[in-house]
Amino acid sequence: MKKIFFSIIVALLVLLNSCDNNLSTNNHSLKNAEPEMVCKPIYYRKIQGKTLGIWLNYRPEWWSVSCLYDLRVRYGFSNIHVYYERRSNDEPNCQFNRAKMAGYQNNEILYSIIPHYLPRGKTLYEFLEYVDSLGITNYYMDEPIEANWDTTNTSRWPAALPKDSVRWVADTLYELNPNARLFISSYTPAEWVVPRESTTYEFAKEYWEILMNCRHNNVYMMNDAYEESAQDQGDDWEQFFYFYYINWQRRSISDFTNDDQDFREWDYLLNKANQIGLHNIWLYNADVASWTRLKLFCDAAARQGWLVKKYEPPHNSPCDNCK
């Protein structure tokens, strides 16, 4: 009987000791947990000297004022792309008006100039006058040379060749507002990696001619090549930046990344942007267009010093990460 009683006592002591060890281990894990394990992420704060822009999907749900407000305030996108919407009543600027209602300032809005989205019955000059009257200073033209824009209708466009129309737009914007800037995207590589006997070389040459023939230094190049590997895309960014930034009087200050092809590469690309010296990156969020991908981008941006991730403390308890 004594042996049985003694065995029970020993078993109880072993069980109690095991519980104490588990409790100690769990407490240690909790103290050393990442903030995400004990705090609820609440928003991402922009970092001074760096800006993130977003090109949204065109679906209406992305253009509610509450959604745009969240993108600006909770996710740290301080720039936004908009374009003219031609509706049946010719009432334009649904996107522009909603961006303004969400708190975006005029100098934080990138306004697209697209041939088939000009207002009915208006010339290009009249359209530019109209957009200038809104207080816009940043304009955008998407791959005008690669897309071979049809500008042959010179009653609406000033020249038959896209490169001449682009140059005319840049000069006209300056005349309307000397502070206006025209951003042009291109996926054509920089000069020293372009084979001279190729269509690609002809594309690059036309962009150089645009820069050479503009009377004012108000044209800026943006790279929107989405390569299969992060290293290849990072190399494109670097070559593109140094060629246009150094050779063309700092004409390259921003690049695009994609929510579909690049989402596994954002840490690498954002770190590459830091190494190059870029201070402005745009997320093309029009392919997949999901909040999950958006948060993945913001998490990568926080890891690479483009945003600060803020937290909400559990049960209102103090938390150093929530300040």
C-alpha positions in Angstrom: 0.0 0.0 0.0 2.8 2.4 0.9 4.5 1.6 -2.5 1.3 2.5 -4.4 0.9 5.8 -2.4 4.5 6.7 -3.0 4.1 6.1 -6.8 1.1 8.3 -6.9 2.9 11.1 -5.1 5.9 10.9 -7.5 3.6 10.9 -10.6 1.8 14.1 -9.3 5.2 15.9 -8.7 6.3 15.0 -12.2 3.0 16.3 -13.7 3.2 19.6 -11.8 6.8 20.1 -12.8 5.9 19.6 -16.5 3.1 22.1 -16.2 5.4 24.7 -14.7 7.9 24.2 -17.5 5.2 24.5 -20.2 3.9 27.7 -18.6 7.3 29.2 -18.4 8.0 28.3 -22.1 4.7 29.8 -23.2 5.3 33.0 -21.2 8.8 33.3 -22.8 7.3 32.8 -26.3 4.7 35.5 -25.6 7.3 38.0 -24.5 9.4 37.4 -27.5 6.6 37.2 -30.0 6.5 39.4 -33.1 4.1 42.3 -32.7 1.6 40.7 -35.2 1.1 37.9 -32.6 -0.1 40.2 -29.9 -1.1 43.3 -31.7 -3.6 43.9 -34.5 -2.1 45.7 -37.5 -4.1 48.9 -38.0 -2.3 51.0 -40.6 0.8 51.9 -42.5 2.4 55.3 -42.2 4.3 57.0 -45.0 8.0 57.8 -44.5 9.2 61.3 -45.2 11.2 61.5 -48.4 9.6 58.4 -50.0 6.3 58.2 -51.8 4.2 55.3 -53.0 1.7 55.7 -55.8 -1.1 53.4 -56.9 -2.7 52.7 -60.2 -6.1 51.2 -59.3 -8.3 48.7 -61.1 -11.1 50.4 -62.9 -13.9 48.4 -61.1 -16.3 50.8 -59.3 -15.8 49.2 -55.9 -12.2 50.4 -55.9 -13.3 54.0 -56.5 -15.6 54.5 -53.5 -14.5 57.5 -51.4 -14.1 55.2 -48.3 -11.8 52.8 -50.3 -9.6 55.7 -51.6 -9.5 57.2 -48.0 -8.2 53.8 -46.7 -5.6 53.6 -49.4 -4.3 57.1 -48.5 -4.6 57.0 -44.7 -4.3 53.4 -43.7 -2.1 52.0 -46.5 0.3 54.9 -47.1 -0.4 55.5 -50.8 0.2 59.2 -51.1 0.0 59.4 -54.9 -2.9 58.1 -57.1 -3.4 57.8 -60.8 -6.7 59.0 -62.4 -8.0 59.4 -65.9 -10.8 61.2 -67.6 -14.1 59.3 -67.7 -16.3 60.0 -70.7 -19.9 59.3 -69.7 -23.1 59.6 -71.5 -23.7 63.1 -70.1 -20.0 64.0 -70.6 -19.6 64.7 -66.9 -15.9 64.0 -66.4 -13.6 63.3 -63.6 -15.5 60.8 -61.4 -12.1 59.4 -60.4 -10.5 62.8 -59.9 -13.5 64.1 -57.8 -13.5 61.0 -55.6 -9.8 61.2 -55.1 -10.2 64.8 -53.9 -13.0 63.8 -51.6 -10.7 61.2 -50.1 -8.1 63.8 -49.3 -5.7 63.6 -52.1 -4.2 67.0 -53.0 -3.8 68.2 -56.6 0.0 67.6 -56.6 -0.6 64.0 -55.4 -2.7 63.1 -58.4 -1.2 61.8 -61.7 -3.6 62.5 -64.5 -3.5 60.3 -67.6 -3.7 61.7 -71.1 -5.2 58.9 -73.3 -6.2 59.4 -76.9 -9.5 57.5 -76.8 -10.5 59.2 -73.5 -10.6 62.8 -74.7 -13.9 64.6 -74.2 -16.2 64.6 -77.1 -15.8 67.5 -79.5 -12.7 68.9 -77.8 -9.2 69.3 -79.2 -6.3 68.1 -77.2 -5.4 71.7 -76.4 -8.9 72.3 -75.0 -8.6 69.2 -72.9 -5.2 70.2 -71.5 -6.6 73.6 -70.7 -9.5 72.0 -68.8 -7.3 69.7 -66.8 -5.0 72.6 -66.0 -8.0 74.5 -64.7 -8.4 71.8 -62.1 -5.0 72.6 -60.6 -3.3 69.4 -61.8 0.5 69.6 -62.2 1.4 66.0 -62.9 0.4 64.4 -66.2 1.0 60.9 -67.5 1.2 59.2 -70.9 1.4 55.4 -71.0 3.9 53.8 -73.4 3.1 56.1 -76.3 5.8 54.9 -78.6 5.5 51.1 -77.8 1.7 51.3 -78.2 2.1 53.2 -81.4 -0.7 55.6 -80.5 -2.9 56.7 -83.4 -2.5 60.5 -83.5 -3.1 60.8 -87.2 -6.4 62.7 -86.6 -4.7 66.0 -86.5 -8.0 67.8 -85.9 -7.7 66.5 -82.3 -4.0 65.7 -82.1 -1.2 68.2 -83.1 0.9 65.8 -85.2 0.7 62.5 -87.0 3.7 60.9 -85.2 3.3 60.0 -81.6 6.7 61.3 -80.6 5.8 64.7 -82.0 2.5 64.8 -80.3 4.1 63.9 -77.0 6.7 66.6 -77.4 3.9 69.1 -78.2 2.0 68.0 -75.1 5.1 68.7 -72.9 5.6 72.1 -74.4 2.0 73.0 -74.1 1.8 71.9 -70.5 4.7 74.2 -69.7 3.0 77.2 -71.4 -0.1 76.5 -69.3 1.8 76.1 -66.1 5.6 76.2 -65.8 5.4 73.8 -62.8 3.6 71.1 -64.8 5.4 67.8 -65.3 4.8 65.1 -67.9 5.6 61.5 -67.0 6.1 58.9 -69.7 6.3 55.2 -69.1 8.3 52.8 -71.2 9.3 49.2 -71.0 12.1 49.7 -73.5 15.6 49.2 -71.9 18.2 51.8 -71.5 20.5 52.8 -74.5 23.5 50.7 -73.7 21.6 47.4 -73.5 19.6 48.0 -76.7 20.8 46.2 -79.9 21.1 48.8 -82.5 19.6 46.7 -85.2 16.3 46.1 -83.5 12.8 47.5 -83.1 13.6 48.1 -79.5 16.4 50.5 -80.5 13.9 52.4 -82.6 11.6 52.7 -79.6 14.4 54.0 -77.4 15.6 56.4 -80.1 12.1 58.0 -80.3 12.1 58.6 -76.5 15.5 60.2 -76.7 14.2 62.4 -79.5 11.3 63.5 -77.3 13.7 64.5 -74.5 16.1 66.3 -77.0 13.4 68.2 -78.7 11.3 69.4 -75.8 12.0 73.0 -75.1 11.7 72.6 -71.3 13.0 70.1 -68.9 9.6 68.9 -67.8 9.5 65.3 -69.2 10.3 62.4 -66.9 10.7 58.7 -67.8 9.2 55.8 -65.8 10.1 52.2 -66.2 7.2 49.7 -66.4 9.0 46.6 -67.7 7.8 43.5 -65.7 10.5 40.9 -66.1 10.2 37.2 -65.2 13.0 37.4 -62.5 13.4 40.0 -59.8 17.1 40.3 -60.7 16.4 41.0 -64.4 13.8 43.6 -63.4 16.1 45.2 -60.9 18.8 45.4 -63.5 16.3 47.1 -65.9 15.5 49.7 -63.2 19.2 50.4 -62.5 20.1 50.8 -66.2 17.0 52.8 -66.9 17.6 55.1 -63.9 21.2 55.8 -64.5 20.8 56.4 -68.2 17.9 58.9 -67.9 18.9 60.3 -64.5 22.5 61.0 -65.3 22.5 61.4 -69.1 19.2 63.3 -69.3 19.4 65.8 -66.5 17.6 63.6 -63.8 14.7 62.6 -66.1 14.1 59.3 -64.3 12.6 59.5 -60.8 10.1 56.7 -60.6 9.3 53.1 -61.6 6.3 50.7 -61.7 5.8 47.4 -60.0 3.0 45.0 -60.7 0.5 43.3 -58.4 0.4 40.1 -60.5 3.9 39.4 -61.9 6.0 41.0 -59.1 4.2 40.1 -55.9 6.8 37.5 -54.9 9.7 39.9 -55.7 8.6 43.1 -53.8 11.2 42.8 -51.1 14.0 42.5 -53.7 12.7 45.3 -55.9 12.0 47.8 -53.1 15.4 47.2 -51.7 16.9 47.6 -55.2 15.0 51.0 -55.4 16.8 52.0 -52.2 20.2 51.0 -53.6 19.6 53.0 -56.8 18.3 56.1 -55.0 14.7 56.1 -56.2 12.2 57.9 -53.9 9.0 57.2 -55.7 7.5 53.8 -56.6 4.1 53.0 -58.2 2.1 49.9 -57.7 0.1 48.8 -60.7 -2.8 47.3 -58.9 -5.1 46.7 -61.9 -4.5 43.0 -62.7 -5.2 41.0 -59.6 -6.6 43.9 -57.7 -7.0 42.2 -54.3 -6.7 43.6 -50.8 -4.6 40.5 -49.9 -1.9 41.5 -52.5 -2.2 45.1 -51.5 -1.3 44.2 -47.9 1.5 42.0 -49.0 3.0 44.9 -50.9 2.6 47.2 -47.9 4.3 44.6 -45.6 7.2 44.4 -48.0 7.4 48.2 -48.2 7.5 48.3 -44.4 10.3 45.8 -44.3 12.3 47.7 -46.8 11.9 51.2 -45.3 9.2 52.6 -47.5 6.4 52.5 -44.9 6.1 52.1 -41.1 3.7 49.4 -40.0 1.6 50.5 -37.0 -0.2 48.3 -34.5 -3.3 48.4 -32.3 -2.5 47.1 -28.8 -4.6 44.2 -27.5 -7.2 45.2 -24.8 -5.7 48.7 -24.7 -2.6 47.5 -23.0 0.8 49.4 -23.6 2.7 48.4 -26.6 5.9 49.9 -27.9 5.1 49.0 -31.5 1.8 50.9 -31.3 3.2 54.4 -30.8 
